[in-house]
Amino acid sequence: MGFIAWIIVGGVLGWIASLIMRTDAQQGIFLNIVVGIVGALLGGWLISPLIGAGTINAGDFSLSGLVVSLLGAVILLAIINLFRRGSVR
């Protein structure tokens, strides 16, 4: 059951991050899931040591874990936009 919840929450976080970064029209469900999960890994690597919260990849489905994962997904989309367009947007 944890794997299915991980996919669903990753997809929702990827979708919210794509709405924040205005890239929702370019992504489908699969890319939203990938952005959510990879963004959670990035957030866990960059943000978690600073504030001491986990991510969805670590099984932390608390509010702080969701926020860290969402911030990681937003950072991931900003990096992708920087390389694709030359601007963060």
OpenMM code with the backbone's topology and positions (N, CA, C; nanometers):
from openmm import Vec3, app, unit

residues = "MET GLY PHE ILE ALA TRP ILE ILE VAL GLY GLY VAL LEU GLY TRP ILE ALA SER LEU ILE MET ARG THR ASP ALA GLN GLN GLY ILE PHE LEU ASN ILE VAL VAL GLY ILE VAL GLY ALA LEU LEU GLY GLY TRP LEU ILE SER PRO LEU ILE GLY ALA GLY THR ILE ASN ALA GLY ASP PHE SER LEU SER GLY LEU VAL VAL SER LEU LEU GLY ALA VAL ILE LEU LEU ALA ILE ILE ASN LEU PHE ARG ARG GLY SER VAL ARG".split()
positions = [
    Vec3(0.0817, -0.1195, 0.0000),
    Vec3(0.0000, 0.0000, 0.0000),
    Vec3(0.0856, 0.1252, 0.0000),
    Vec3(0.2036, 0.1201, 0.0591),
    Vec3(0.2913, 0.2362, 0.0637),
    Vec3(0.3355, 0.2820, -0.0743),
    Vec3(0.3608, 0.1864, -0.1646),
    Vec3(0.4051, 0.2201, -0.2989),
    Vec3(0.2964, 0.2950, -0.3760),
    Vec3(0.1723, 0.2510, -0.3610),
    Vec3(0.0611, 0.3165, -0.4303),
    Vec3(0.0406, 0.4572, -0.3755),
    Vec3(0.0491, 0.4730, -0.2445),
    Vec3(0.0369, 0.6065, -0.1845),
    Vec3(0.1513, 0.6963, -0.2303),
    Vec3(0.2703, 0.6404, -0.2426),
    Vec3(0.3870, 0.7146, -0.2886),
    Vec3(0.3655, 0.7671, -0.4306),
    Vec3(0.3106, 0.6822, -0.5181),
    Vec3(0.2817, 0.7213, -0.6569),
    Vec3(0.1739, 0.8300, -0.6601),
    Vec3(0.0680, 0.8120, -0.5833),
    Vec3(-0.0430, 0.9086, -0.5841),
    Vec3(0.0023, 1.0432, -0.5290),
    Vec3(0.0685, 1.0428, -0.4151),
    Vec3(0.1142, 1.1689, -0.3550),
    Vec3(0.2203, 1.2335, -0.4432),
    Vec3(0.3092, 1.1559, -0.5020),
    Vec3(0.4081, 1.2102, -0.5950),
    Vec3(0.3429, 1.2746, -0.7157),
    Vec3(0.2381, 1.2122, -0.7675),
    Vec3(0.1657, 1.2698, -0.8806),
    Vec3(0.0966, 1.4000, -0.8450),
    Vec3(0.0351, 1.4034, -0.7277),
    Vec3(-0.0328, 1.5262, -0.6842),
    Vec3(0.0689, 1.6379, -0.6607),
    Vec3(0.1805, 1.6063, -0.5955),
    Vec3(0.2831, 1.7079, -0.5719),
    Vec3(0.3450, 1.7556, -0.7026),
    Vec3(0.3677, 1.6668, -0.7966),
    Vec3(0.4191, 1.7063, -0.9281),
    Vec3(0.3212, 1.7951, -1.0020),
    Vec3(0.1919, 1.7658, -0.9896),
    Vec3(0.0894, 1.8470, -1.0540),
    Vec3(0.0835, 1.9863, -0.9913),
    Vec3(0.0883, 1.9942, -0.8583),
    Vec3(0.0861, 2.1241, -0.7907),
    Vec3(0.2106, 2.2051, -0.8272),
    Vec3(0.3264, 2.1391, -0.8314),
    Vec3(0.4499, 2.2089, -0.8700),
    Vec3(0.4415, 2.2594, -1.0139),
    Vec3(0.3804, 2.1813, -1.1028),
    Vec3(0.3672, 2.2262, -1.2416),
    Vec3(0.2695, 2.3429, -1.2527),
    Vec3(0.1694, 2.3488, -1.1660),
    Vec3(0.0804, 2.4648, -1.1639),
    Vec3(0.1539, 2.5887, -1.1137),
    Vec3(0.2376, 2.5722, -1.0118),
    Vec3(0.3141, 2.6844, -0.9575),
    Vec3(0.4113, 2.7378, -1.0620),
    Vec3(0.4765, 2.6483, -1.1342),
    Vec3(0.5767, 2.6892, -1.2335),
    Vec3(0.5164, 2.7129, -1.3729),
    Vec3(0.3872, 2.7004, -1.3856),
    Vec3(0.3142, 2.7215, -1.5116),
    Vec3(0.3631, 2.6318, -1.6250),
    Vec3(0.3869, 2.5045, -1.5947),
    Vec3(0.4256, 2.4068, -1.6975),
    Vec3(0.3238, 2.2941, -1.7072),
    Vec3(0.2035, 2.3160, -1.6541),
    Vec3(0.1042, 2.2089, -1.6468),
    Vec3(0.0583, 2.1627, -1.7844),
    Vec3(0.0500, 2.2521, -1.8806),
    Vec3(0.0025, 2.2147, -2.0138),
    Vec3(0.1035, 2.1272, -2.0869),
    Vec3(0.2287, 2.1271, -2.0442),
    Vec3(0.3330, 2.0516, -2.1127),
    Vec3(0.3519, 1.9120, -2.0547),
    Vec3(0.2924, 1.8834, -1.9413),
    Vec3(0.3152, 1.7573, -1.8720),
    Vec3(0.1874, 1.6748, -1.8675),
    Vec3(0.2064, 1.5453, -1.8658),
    Vec3(0.0957, 1.4547, -1.8464),
    Vec3(0.1025, 1.3927, -1.7081),
    Vec3(0.0213, 1.2929, -1.6860),
    Vec3(0.0164, 1.2271, -1.5556),
    Vec3(0.1496, 1.1613, -1.5221),
    Vec3(0.2079, 1.0934, -1.6192),
    Vec3(0.3334, 1.0232, -1.5935),
    Vec3(0.4445, 1.1201, -1.5532),
    Vec3(0.4578, 1.2313, -1.6257),
    Vec3(0.5619, 1.3285, -1.5909),
    Vec3(0.5342, 1.3964, -1.4584),
    Vec3(0.4076, 1.4153, -1.4228),
    Vec3(0.3756, 1.4705, -1.2910),
    Vec3(0.4240, 1.3773, -1.1803),
    Vec3(0.4039, 1.2475, -1.1995),
    Vec3(0.4505, 1.1494, -1.1002),
    Vec3(0.6025, 1.1518, -1.0909),
    Vec3(0.6688, 1.1538, -1.2055),
    Vec3(0.8156, 1.1560, -1.2063),
    Vec3(0.8679, 1.2832, -1.1405),
    Vec3(0.8080, 1.3979, -1.1730),
    Vec3(0.8516, 1.5251, -1.1132),
    Vec3(0.8287, 1.5226, -0.9626),
    Vec3(0.7170, 1.4687, -0.9179),
    Vec3(0.6897, 1.4624, -0.7746),
    Vec3(0.7886, 1.3751, -0.6999),
    Vec3(0.8204, 1.2602, -0.7546),
    Vec3(0.9105, 1.1671, -0.6862),
    Vec3(1.0556, 1.2147, -0.6931),
    Vec3(1.1005, 1.2562, -0.8111),
    Vec3(1.2380, 1.3053, -0.8237),
    Vec3(1.2541, 1.4372, -0.7478),
    Vec3(1.1505, 1.5204, -0.7493),
    Vec3(1.1546, 1.6441, -0.6717),
    Vec3(1.1628, 1.6172, -0.5229),
    Vec3(1.0968, 1.5125, -0.4765),
    Vec3(1.1065, 1.4755, -0.3352),
    Vec3(1.2478, 1.4286, -0.3009),
    Vec3(1.3113, 1.3568, -0.3927),
    Vec3(1.4515, 1.3181, -0.3718),
    Vec3(1.5411, 1.4412, -0.3640),
    Vec3(1.5186, 1.5357, -0.4552),
    Vec3(1.5971, 1.6590, -0.4553),
    Vec3(1.5720, 1.7416, -0.3291),
    Vec3(1.4466, 1.7500, -0.2896),
    Vec3(1.4144, 1.8209, -0.1665),
    Vec3(1.4743, 1.7544, -0.0443),
    Vec3(1.4762, 1.6227, -0.0434),
    Vec3(1.5377, 1.5501, 0.0665),
    Vec3(1.6875, 1.5710, 0.0732),
    Vec3(1.7479, 1.5907, -0.0420),
    Vec3(1.8914, 1.6114, -0.0467),
    Vec3(1.9296, 1.7552, -0.0119),
    Vec3(1.8490, 1.8535, -0.0590),
    Vec3(1.8828, 1.9945, -0.0385),
    Vec3(1.8180, 2.0571, 0.0852),
    Vec3(1.6904, 2.0320, 0.1058),
    Vec3(1.6132, 2.1068, 0.2055),
    Vec3(1.6033, 2.0339, 0.3390),
    Vec3(1.5893, 1.9036, 0.3361),
    Vec3(1.5716, 1.8274, 0.4606),
    Vec3(1.6816, 1.8487, 0.5635),
    Vec3(1.8091, 1.8515, 0.5245),
    Vec3(1.9117, 1.8760, 0.6274),
    Vec3(1.9011, 2.0146, 0.6913),
    Vec3(1.8454, 2.1104, 0.6201),
    Vec3(1.8340, 2.2462, 0.6732),
    Vec3(1.7249, 2.2599, 0.7779),
    Vec3(1.6128, 2.1909, 0.7553),
    Vec3(1.5001, 2.2072, 0.8479),
    Vec3(1.4691, 2.0816, 0.9280),
    Vec3(1.5310, 1.9720, 0.8961),
    Vec3(1.5136, 1.8503, 0.9742),
    Vec3(1.3840, 1.7756, 0.9497),
    Vec3(1.3248, 1.7930, 0.8324),
    Vec3(1.2010, 1.7223, 0.7984),
    Vec3(1.2313, 1.6151, 0.6944),
    Vec3(1.1499, 1.5140, 0.6898),
    Vec3(1.1665, 1.4083, 0.5917),
    Vec3(1.0949, 1.4431, 0.4622),
    Vec3(1.0882, 1.3468, 0.3717),
    Vec3(1.0162, 1.3627, 0.2458),
    Vec3(0.9231, 1.2443, 0.2274),
    Vec3(0.8452, 1.2480, 0.1198),
    Vec3(0.7557, 1.1357, 0.0934),
    Vec3(0.8351, 1.0103, 0.0599),
    Vec3(0.9566, 1.0256, 0.0074),
    Vec3(1.0401, 0.9101, -0.0244),
    Vec3(1.0887, 0.8397, 0.1011),
    Vec3(1.0981, 0.9123, 0.2109),
    Vec3(1.1396, 0.8534, 0.3381),
    Vec3(1.0201, 0.8035, 0.4177),
    Vec3(0.9005, 0.8102, 0.3599),
    Vec3(0.7801, 0.7643, 0.4282),
    Vec3(0.7207, 0.8662, 0.5232),
    Vec3(0.7633, 0.9912, 0.5120),
    Vec3(0.7134, 1.0971, 0.5989),
    Vec3(0.6007, 1.1706, 0.5274),
    Vec3(0.4770, 1.1326, 0.5559),
    Vec3(0.3610, 1.1941, 0.4932),
    Vec3(0.3016, 1.3035, 0.5821),
    Vec3(0.3875, 1.3691, 0.6620),
    Vec3(0.3419, 1.4803, 0.7450),
    Vec3(0.3385, 1.6072, 0.6598),
    Vec3(0.2856, 1.7152, 0.7169),
    Vec3(0.2772, 1.8410, 0.6443),
    Vec3(0.4159, 1.8932, 0.6070),
    Vec3(0.5106, 1.8835, 0.6990),
    Vec3(0.6459, 1.9307, 0.6683),
    Vec3(0.7113, 1.8446, 0.5597),
    Vec3(0.6862, 1.7154, 0.5615),
    Vec3(0.7397, 1.6273, 0.4582),
    Vec3(0.6809, 1.6566, 0.3216),
    Vec3(0.5520, 1.6879, 0.3184),
    Vec3(0.4874, 1.7223, 0.1913),
    Vec3(0.5383, 1.8554, 0.1382),
    Vec3(0.5598, 1.9520, 0.2266),
    Vec3(0.6103, 2.0829, 0.1845),
    Vec3(0.7524, 2.0706, 0.1303),
    Vec3(0.8369, 1.9938, 0.1977),
    Vec3(0.9743, 1.9734, 0.1502),
    Vec3(0.9725, 1.9058, 0.0139),
    Vec3(0.8871, 1.8068, -0.0044),
    Vec3(0.8770, 1.7377, -0.1325),
    Vec3(0.8260, 1.8312, -0.2416),
    Vec3(0.7282, 1.9154, -0.2085),
    Vec3(0.6754, 2.0124, -0.3050),
    Vec3(0.7823, 2.1144, -0.3439),
    Vec3(0.8568, 2.1645, -0.2467),
    Vec3(0.9642, 2.2595, -0.2774),
    Vec3(1.0714, 2.1951, -0.3652),
    Vec3(1.1012, 2.0693, -0.3404),
    Vec3(1.1967, 1.9983, -0.4244),
    Vec3(1.1469, 1.9851, -0.5676),
    Vec3(1.0171, 1.9586, -0.5843),
    Vec3(0.9591, 1.9475, -0.7183),
    Vec3(0.9609, 2.0823, -0.7899),
    Vec3(0.9339, 2.1902, -0.7173),
    Vec3(0.9392, 2.3242, -0.7770),
    Vec3(1.0824, 2.3575, -0.8190),
    Vec3(1.1800, 2.3236, -0.7350),
    Vec3(1.3205, 2.3471, -0.7689),
    Vec3(1.3589, 2.2660, -0.8924),
    Vec3(1.3132, 2.1415, -0.8993),
    Vec3(1.3422, 2.0574, -1.0158),
    Vec3(1.2861, 2.1197, -1.1425),
    Vec3(1.1616, 2.1664, -1.1399),
    Vec3(1.1030, 2.2286, -1.2584),
    Vec3(1.1739, 2.3587, -1.2938),
    Vec3(1.2203, 2.4337, -1.1948),
    Vec3(1.2953, 2.5565, -1.2220),
    Vec3(1.4268, 2.5242, -1.2921),
    Vec3(1.4942, 2.4187, -1.2481),
    Vec3(1.6199, 2.3778, -1.3120),
    Vec3(1.5943, 2.3321, -1.4550),
    Vec3(1.4879, 2.2560, -1.4758),
    Vec3(1.4539, 2.2094, -1.6111),
    Vec3(1.4222, 2.3280, -1.7011),
    Vec3(1.3435, 2.4245, -1.6508),
    Vec3(1.3112, 2.5434, -1.7307),
    Vec3(1.4356, 2.6250, -1.7627),
    Vec3(1.5281, 2.6310, -1.6691),
    Vec3(1.6511, 2.7062, -1.6914),
    Vec3(1.7306, 2.6477, -1.8069),
    Vec3(1.7376, 2.5148, -1.8154),
    Vec3(1.8127, 2.4524, -1.9230),
    Vec3(1.7363, 2.4512, -2.0548),
    Vec3(1.6042, 2.4408, -2.0493),
    Vec3(1.5266, 2.4347, -2.1722),
    Vec3(1.5035, 2.5714, -2.2345),
    Vec3(1.4761, 2.6712, -2.1522),
    Vec3(1.4387, 2.8029, -2.2035),
    Vec3(1.5408, 2.9113, -2.1771),
    Vec3(1.6322, 2.8855, -2.0871),
    Vec3(1.7286, 2.9871, -2.0508),
    Vec3(1.6792, 3.0814, -1.9437),
    Vec3(1.5583, 3.0565, -1.8905),
    Vec3(1.5050, 3.1374, -1.7807),
    Vec3(1.4241, 3.0478, -1.6890),
    Vec3(1.4190, 3.0860, -1.5622),
    Vec3(1.3450, 3.0063, -1.4645),
    Vec3(1.1951, 3.0206, -1.4849),
    Vec3(1.1525, 3.1358, -1.5275),
    Vec3(1.0145, 3.1731, -1.5575),
    Vec3(0.9569, 3.2475, -1.4450),
] * unit.nanometer
topology = app.Topology()
chain = topology.addChain("A")
for resn in residues:
    res = topology.addResidue(resn, chain)
    for name in ("N", "CA", "C"):
        topology.addAtom(name, app.Element.getBySymbol(name[0]), res)
